[in-house]
Amino acid sequence: MSKQTTSQTQQETRDSNAWDQAFPFQQSFDLWIRLARSQFDRMQALADELAEFEGEAYGHARRTAREVTAQVASQLAKMIDEIWTDENLSCAATLSAEWRKLVLDATRKTREFYNFT
């Protein structure tokens, strides 16, 4: 029985080798697996590198936003200083006082017209 098992095993090995040579599916599959793993590793490295660049880009955007905000604030402060000069404030105060006088005068005249004494 041992001889039969040994010869049967040898025959199966020969058949398997013949099959693998004629149709190298396992070898092709192993190659495909290696290539797929290699591709995944390259994609992972690319994703890591892109994440690093993205972090740098966001940092640059934050710095730029701060700089622009500072420049806008500076320009706004200059504009406010130019608009709210002592002369302009004095003019606004004078106009406000004149408006109050006109409103009180119109109210007094209305009261007199209707005899609300």
Secondary structure, DSSP 4 states (H G I P E B T S, - for coil): -HHHHHHHHHHHHHHHHHHHHHS-HHHHHHHHHHHHHHHHHHHHHHHHHHHHHHHHHHHHHHHHHHHHHHHHHHHHHHHHHHHS-HHHHHHHHHHHHHHHHHHHHHHHHHHHHTT--
